[in-house]
């Protein structure tokens, strides 16, 4: 490396690196953005990434992950066709990357391929490193072979299906990441959908063909929305089928509508976190840029001379991360801008105005979004979400569905409280509806704060003071920076604004809150962990909702210690529970410090009425803290599922004998413990694989506890039909583990 070490960039760190390990392809697809569109720089690059280039790339990725304390990074092996590199060169590449990056961050390995060259030998190699495989397929034979053909004109469909058959075999099923389908509106959407489902994919991604204002989408005419029409026909069938498989474009738009992340640059305003490393080691923007003009993806920098942090400071990369502020004036004035985010960056290009335009698919995106919003019959939890949670998992998208359901519950509770509001709260309440239209993100952040729901439940159940409703509205006003004022009532000399902080009130008289009048505010403490901001709630009057008491106000030193401990625990989880990290980061918004036990016993807790908050007593053992985080994450997930489904017959009285308690447990408590211990057992399983001291014994103990309890639940009569399905998911996960 020739550049000096750089300090971490202030930009959002990169989290996914696409490595062009092979620059050529065995197909000649006529819609390919690499070879067939405006950019032709591939002609001047080497056919494959040389070992020295791989080492430089690995070092840069590891450097970036270490500087930003990233718990995980995504590595996508891409091309061309990456499997053209062959098994030997593929092993060498994976080995170099793993050796440099794995000690710093867990690697989420991916490969995008046409599937033609998949063999048992390649499958075993990918299994060894845990590389998940996405395959490009455009539907049935007629649809696929419109574009995905060999140079001699023959279709690739049969060979691709052979590769997919290999991925469906039990030996290699865990490698199967999903299908990528590029839309051609001449193909029947239902036939395409059925052909894709026939390959049993775990995920599907539907891509709009790359286009710009200079080269508009094929078969699109002004005043028409052929791509929205095509997608909506497929969307309706997908909903009618109960969403049998995640479809990224649909799920992303639904997730954004519910306040979640899109997890894609195609829609939404998520910041650009992807960079490409070409076969010659040059840094590039995402491949979609190749549709714009020759050299559009280029940065003029390479991994030898430029770090990832330095790359992020380039104007082009800064613009990609500018969110709504980087969109055209037309986009910023659009009512659905937060949903579409201006569409894919490359699709905005027009000669003369560059990328300062709406997407060339603007009309289609607007029609798609507005029509999806009115689609009937959207289930609370798709079947695949329920089954993913039952297996012990819960990725970011599955958690987004749980979060959306929890938001609905919280809003309903607030409406119920408003019906009994005192005079002060009643005056504030109508403002919330106006703010929900003007600043929906601010409203969502406050009303989904865990202890807003805790208060609302107590208010309705026990008659707690409804005046806090005005505090909730005032917090939204502050969060939104709205030109409004809210009158609130101090209690015990304090005014607590959820998510904002605590004001000391000089008198007991009502106080008017505005965004610019917050003198004396003690803000809620926050810590940043793996790029996520968590609140350390040490002042909210309703945080004491766990079985263990919460601490009082933390010192600055205490807060710093929490930041250090949580960061270290996140690093442990990247090794021992990597599949849980994204979901954990999506669910947990609050950590409530608990009073430590005098005998040193570890303490942690959750409350079903405080979704998103974990109560934890401080510990300086990051491995132990990691276990507590995942243990309580399981309780939080299951509590949210129980809000939606009766998993246990409420009239069931037979207790269940479990290994971790001497006394038989009620069925629902046994289910809670079983689900929590499932994740703990998995942590110890991974630690045993790393030969951590004592891990094998802990793994055996937790695995056996979980298995025996699951069997006891299944052999009993307490589970409902959905409960039995849930516990069957737990048992199926254990069955895949070694004994």
N, C-alpha and C positions, 0 to 999 in steps of 0.2 A: 504494500500500500504506500502510495506516495504522499497522500494528503495527511495533515496532522489530525489527531483526534479532535473531534468537534463536540461541543456541548450539545445536549439534547435540544432539538428544535422545539419551538413553542407551538408548532403545528400539530394537528391530530396525527399520531404515528401511523405508519403503514402497518397493516396486519395481514396482508396477503401478497405473496410474491409469485408471479407467473414466470416460470423459467422455460424459455424456448430451447428445450434440449435437442430438438431436431428441427431443422428449417425446411425440410422437404416433405412431400406427402405422396402416398400411394394412390390417392384419388385425385380427380380434377373437378371438384364440385363447382358449378358455374356461379354459385352465390357466395363463394368463399371470400371473406374480407382480406385474407392474407395475400392471395395471388391474383384475384380477379377484379379488384376494385381500384380506386385511385392510387393508392400507395403501392409502389413496386420496389421498395428498398430491399425486399427479400433477395433480389437478384445479386446484391453486392455483399451478402453475408455468407459465412461458412455454413456448410450443410448440417453440422452438429456442434454442440457446445464442447469445446476442448476441456480436458481435465484441469488445466490451469485456470480457465475461466470459471469452472465450477467452484474451485477453491476460493477465488476472489469473491464470487457471489455468496458463497456460504459464509465467509468471514463478514461481509457487509450486513447480511441478514442477522447473524448472531450479534454483531455490534449494535445494531438498531434495537433488537429485542432486549439486550442488556441495558442500554441507555434509558429505555422507557419502561423497564421492569415488566415487559409483556409476559403474561403467563403462557400464552400460546401464539403461534404464528401459522398462517396457512401457506403451504408450498404447493403450487399447481404445476405439474409437469405437462408441458404443452408443446405445440408445434405450429405448422406442419403436423405430422403424425409422430408422436413421441416414441411409439413402439418400433419405429424404423431403426432406432439406435441398437436394438438387440439386447439379449439378456445380459451379456457380459458388461457392456458399456452402461446399461441401466443399473446394474449392481454397483459398479464403481461410482456412478453419480450419486446414488442413494446413500452409499457408505460415507462419501465425503461430506455431503450435506448433513447427514445425521450426526457425524462426529463433531462437527462445528456448532450446530444449532441446538441439538437435544440437551446438552448440559445447561443451556441458558433458558430455553422455553420448549414446551411441548409442541410437537409438529403435527399439524392437521394436514396429512398427506393427501393429495388429490391428483388424478390424472384425467385429462380429457382426450378421448380417442375415438376413432371410428369403429373400433372393436374387431377389425378384420384379422389383426395379427395376435389376438389373445390366444395363448396356449397354456397347457398345464404347467409348463416350466415357468412361464411369465407369471401365472397365477400364484405359484408357490413363492416366487420372489416378492411379489406384491404383498402376499400374506405376511411374509417375514418382517417387512417394514411397516405394514398397516396402511398401505396406499389404497384409498378408495377410488373407484373407477366410474367416471361418467362417460356415457356412450352417445354419440350423435345419431339420431334416427328421426326421420321426418314423417313416419306413419307406416302405412301398408306399402306393399311393393311399388304400386303405381305412384303414390305420393313421394316416397323416398327417392325413387330412381328418376324423378323429374330433374333432380339436381345432383344427387350424390352418385356420380358415375366415375368409371375409370376413364383414362385418356382415350382408350379405344372405343368409348361410347357405351360399354356394357354397364349394367346396374350393379350396385354393391349390396343390395338388400339381403340376399341369401347368406353372404359371408358375415354381414353384421349380425344377423340372427344367430348364426353359429356362435359368435363371440358372446352374445347375450345368454345363450343356453349354458355356456360355461359359467358365467357369473351367477346363474340361478341354481347351479348345483350346490348342495349343502356345504361342500368343502370350501367353496369360494363365495357363498352368498354374502358374507359380511363385507366383501370388497365392493359390492354393487352400490354405487352412489345414486344412480338415476339416469334419466334420459334427457337429452337436449334436442328440441325439435324447432326448426326454423319454419315459420308459417309461410305457406303459399295459399292465398285465398281461393285458388282454383281447386284445391283439394277439399273434399267434404269434411267439415270439422268433426262430425260425429264418427266418421270412419277413421279419421286420424286418432281421435281419442280412444276408440275401441282397440285400434292396433297398438297404441302405446300401452294401454292397460294389459293387453295380452302378454306383454313381456314382463309383467309383475314388477315394475320399477318401484323403489322406495320413494323416489321423488321424480317430478317432471318439471322441466323448464321450457316454456314456450317463448321463442324469440321472434320479435319483429325483424324482418329482413333489413339489413343496414342500408340506410338511405340518407340523403341530405336534400336541401332545397335546390341544389344544383342537379342532383340525380334523384328525383322523387321516387317514392315507393312504386313498384309495379302495380298496375291495375287500380290505382287510386286516381280519382277525378275530383276537382273542386266541388264542394257541397256534398260529398259522399263520405262514408266512414266504413269502408269494406273490412278493415282489420278489426275494428270494434265489433262489427256485425258478426264476423267469423268467431271471435273470441267469446262473445256473449252467447252464441248458440252452444258452444262447448261448455261455458260456465253454467248455463242452465242445466245441462245434462249432468255435469259434475255435482251440482247441488242436489239434483233429484236422486243421484246415486249415493248421497250421504258423504260426499268428499272422500272417496275411497283411497286417494293418494294425494299427498301435498303437491300443489301446482304453484310454483314460486311466484309467478306474476299475480295470480289471484290472492294467494295468501299474503303477499306483501301489501297489496292495496287494502285488504281487510285489516291487517295488523296496523297500518298507519291510521286507518279510521278509528281504531281503538286505542290510539296513543302509543303503539309499539314502534319498532324500527322496521324498515323495509328489508334490510339485509341485502340490498341490491342497488346498483347505481342506475338501474333502468327506470325506477320510479322513486318518489320520495326525495328528501333532502339530506339523506345520510352523507357524511363527508367522504370524499374519495380516499380510500385506504388501500388501493391496489396499485402496484407498480409491476412493470414487465422488465425482465432481463433477457435480452436477445441472445442469439447463439454467439455473437461476437463480444458479449459482455456489456453492450450499451444499455443504458436505462431508457425505457420507453413508457409512455402513457398506455392505458389499456388498448388492446388491439382494435376495438371498435373505431378508434380514431383513424384507422387506415382508410375508412370510407370517405374522409373529408378531402384530402389532397395528398399529393406525393410528399412524404416526409412529415405528415401531420402528427404522427405518434412520437417522433423523435424528440430528444431533449438535448442532444449534443454532449451528453455526459456518459461516463462508463463506470463500472464497479471498481476499476483499478484506481481511478483518480477522485472519485466522488462518493461520499457516504450517502446513505439513505436520508439522513437529516439534511444534508446539503441539497439533495434532490428536492426535498419538500419546500425549500425556500425559492425554487425557481418560479417565475411568474405563472407559468402554465399550471404547475401543481398547486400553487396558492389559489388560483382561480377555481380549480376543481373542488377545493375545500371551502369555498366561500358561501355555500348554502344558498338561501333565498337571495342574499345580497348580490350574488353573482349572476342572477337571472335577468333576462331582458325586462324592460318596463311593462311590456304586454303580459309576460308571465306573472310578474309581481302583482298586477291588478286583477288576476284571474281568481275566482272563488275556489277553484280546486288546486291551486298551486302547491299547497302543502302536501297534497296527495301525489300529484304527478311529478312535482319537483322540476318541471321543465322537460321531463323525459330524459332519455340518454343524452349525455353531453355531445357526442359526435353527431347526433341526429339534428342538432340545431344549426349546423354549418350552412352558410351561404356566402358565396364570393362577394366581397365588398364589406360585409358586416361581420364576418367571422362567425363566432358562436353566440353573438348577442341577438338571438332570435328564439322564438318558441321552437319546440320540436316540429319537424316536418310531419310528425304523427299527432300534432296538437288536437285536431278535431276528433281523431280516433280515441285518443286518451281521455278527452273530456267526455265523450259519449260512453266509453267503457266505465269510467268512474261513476258518473251519474246514474247509469243503468244498474250497476252493481249495488249502489246504495238503496235502490228500490226493489231489489230482487227478493222474492218471498222465500220463506222456509230456510233461512240460514241457521243451522243448528248451533247451540251453545258450544258444544265440544264435538268436532268431527270424530268419527270412529278412530281414525289413526292417532289423534291426539290422546284420546282415552287409553288406547292400547300402548302408546309410547310411555305414558305416565305409569301405567300398570306394570310395565317391564322394569320400573325403577328409574327410567330416564326422564327426560323433560328438557329438550333443547329450547333455544330462545323462542322459536315460533310457537311451540306447544305452550310455553309459559305465557306468551302474548295472549293466547286464547283464555287461559285462566285469569290473567290480569283483566281482560275485557269483561269477563263475567263478574269478577269482583268489583269492578267499577260500577257495573249496573246495580249491584247490591248496595254499594255505598250511596249512589245517587238516590235509590229508592228510600233508603233510611233517612237521608236528608229531607226528602219530600215529606216523609212521615213526621219528622221533627218539626218542620216548618208549620204543619197543621196545628201544632200546640205551642208555637213560639210566643215568647213574651213580646212586649211592645218594641223593645230595641231590636231584637232579632227580626221581627216582622217587618220593620222598616228597611232592614238591610237585604232581606231575602230576594225581592224582585230584581235587585241589581245583578244577582248571580246569573239570571237568565240572559240579561244583556251581555254580560262578560263572556258567557259561554259561546255567544256568536262572534264576539270581537276577538277574544283571546282564549280559544278552546284549550290550548296547551297549558296555560296557567291554571285554568279551572281544573283540568284533569290532574295536574300535579298536586293540587291542594286537596281536592275531594278524595283522591286515592291515597292520601297520606294515612298510614296505618292507624294512627291514634285519633283521626277524625271519625273513623268507623267505630273504634272502641267507645268514644264519647257518645256517639249517636245511639249505640246499643244500650248503654247505661241510661241514657236520657229517656229512652222509650220504656226501658224495663224498670228502672228505679226512680225515675223522676228527677234526674240530674238537670242542672240549670240549662235552659234552652238558649241563654244569652250567648253561649259559645258559637252559635250559628253566625252571629254578627262577626265574631273573630275569624271564622272561616271565610266569609265574604271579604273582610278587610285584608286577609292574607292574599286572596286572589287579586285584589286591587293593587297591592304592593308588587306581587309577582309579575303582573301584567304591565305595571307602570301606567295604569289607567288614569285618565283625568276624572277622578271621582273621589268621594269621601264617604267614610262609613263611621257611624257612631258606635262605640263599643263600651262595655261595662267592665271596669277593673274588678278583679277578685283577689282578695288578700294582697292588695297593692301591686298586682301584676296584670299584664295583658299578654297572653301568649297567642301569637299568630302562627298557626301550623305551617311548617316548612320554612318560616322566616326567622322567628326568634321571639325573645321576651322583652317587653318594655316595662320599665318600672313606672308606676302611676303615682304622681305626687299627691293625688286626692282620690277619694272614692267616687267622685263624680264621673259621669260618662266622658269619654275622650273621643275626639274625632281623628280618625286615621286617614292619612293621605300618603302617597309614595314619597313625597318630599318632606314629611314631618315625622321622622323616626329617631329623633335625638334620644340618646340613652339606650338604643336597642342593643341587646346582647344577642347576636345572631346565633342561629343553630350551628353547631360545630359540624364541619364536614371533613372527610378524608378522601383522598383519591387512591383507588386501588385498581390496578390493571386498566387504567383509562376510564374507570367508572367512579362517579362521585357518590359516596355513601354518607348519610347523615348519622352523626353520633348524638342520639337523643338523650340529653341529660337534664332536660328542663320541662318537657311537655307534661302537663299535669295528669295526663291519661296514659303515660308510658308504663305505669305500674300495673300491667295486666298479665304478668307472668306469675308462676308459682314462687319465684324467688324475688326479693326486693331489688329495686333499681337503685343505683348510686345517686348521689347528689351531683351538683355541678362539677365537671371535670376541670382540672388545671390545664394550662397550655402543655405542660409536660406530659400529663396523662393522655391528651389528645395525640401528641406526637408518638407516644408509645403505642397507642392503638393503631395508628397509621403503619408503624413499623411491623407490628404483630400481624395485622391483616394482610399486608403485602407479602410477608413471609409465608403466611398460611395459604395465600393464593398460589404462591410458587409451589408449595407442597401439593396442592390440588392439581396443578398442571401436570404433575408426575403421577399422582395416585387416583385422580378422578377427573381426567381431562374432559370426558363427555358431559360432565356436570357443570363445567365452568360457565358456558354461555347462558344456560338456564338460570344458574345461581345469580349471575350478574344481572339478568333481566328481572328476576323476582325481588331480590333483596335491595331495598332502598334505604333501610334504617337498621342500625345496630344499636341496641339499648344496653349500655354497660350495667351489669348486675353486681350486687355486693358479693364479694368472694366468700366462700365457705371458710370458716375458721380452721377446719382440719385439712384444708388444701384440696378437698374434693372439687373436681371440675363441675361447673354449673352452666347450663344452657337451657333455653326454653323458647317456646312459641305460643301464640294465642290464635285460635281460629278467627277471632274478631279483630286481629291486627295483621292482616295479610301484608307481607313485605317487610315485616320487622322481625329480627332475631334478637333475643335477649341472651347475652353471653357475659360471664364473669372473666375478667382479664387473666391471661396466662402468658408466660414468656416461652411456652413450648409450641412452636408453630405447627408441629405434626399433630399435637392434641387439638389445637384450635381448628385445624383443617377438618378433623373428624367431627368436631362439634358443629361446624358450619354445614357440612353435608347432612349430618343427623337431623338438624333443625330444618334444613331445606326440604327434606323428605316430609317432615311433619307439616310444613307450610303447604306443600303441594297437595298432600292428602286432605288437609283441612279444606282447601279450596274445592277439591273434587267432592268432598262430602257436603259442601254447600249446594251442589248440583244434583247429586245422586244419593239415594239410600243404598249404601253398600251392605249395611247390616240391618236385619229386620228389627224395627224398634221394639217389638214385643218379645224378642229373644231374651231368654234368661239364663241359658246354660253358659257357665264360665268356661274359659279356655286355659288349659295348662301350658305355660311357656317356660323356656329354659332360663330366662334372665330374671325371673321373679319366683320366690317361694310360694306365693299365693296365686290361685287361679284368677284370671283377669276377665272382666267383661269383654265380649267379643269385639266391640269397637276399639277398646284400648289395646287388645291383643293385635288387632289389625294395624293400629298406629305403630306399635313396637316392631311388628314384623317388617313393615315398610321401611322404617328408619334403619333397622339392623341390616336390611338388604344392602343399602348403600355403604354402611360401615364395613360389612363383610367384603364388599368389592374393593374398598380402599386397602384392607389388609391383604386381599388376594394380590393386588398389584405390588404391594410392599414385599410380599413373599417372593414374587417373581424377581424382585431386585435384591433378594436375600437380606432384607432388613432384619436385624436381630429381633427374635421373638415373633416375627410377623406370621410365620406358618401356624403357630399355635393359636394366635388371635384369629386368623382366618378360619381355621377349622371350627373354633368355638362359635363365631358369629354366623358362619354358614350353617352349622348344624342347628343353632337356635332358630334361624330364619326358616329353614326347611321344615323343621318339626312343627313350628307354629303354623306355617302355611298349610301343612297337611292336616293339622288339627282343625283349622278353620274350614278347610274343604270337606273334611269328614263329618263336620257338625251340621247343624240346621240353621245357624244364625245368618248366613250370607244370603243376600238377595241374588237374583240372576246376574245383575251387574256386579255385585260384590264377588260372586264366584268367578266371573270373567276377569276381574281385577286381580284376585289372588292367583288365578291360573297364570296370569302374566308374570307375577312374582316367581312362581314355581318354575316357569319356563326359563327365566333368566338363570336361576340357580342350576338348572339341569345342564346348562352350557358350561358351567365351571368345573374345574378338576376336583376330584374327591380327595 
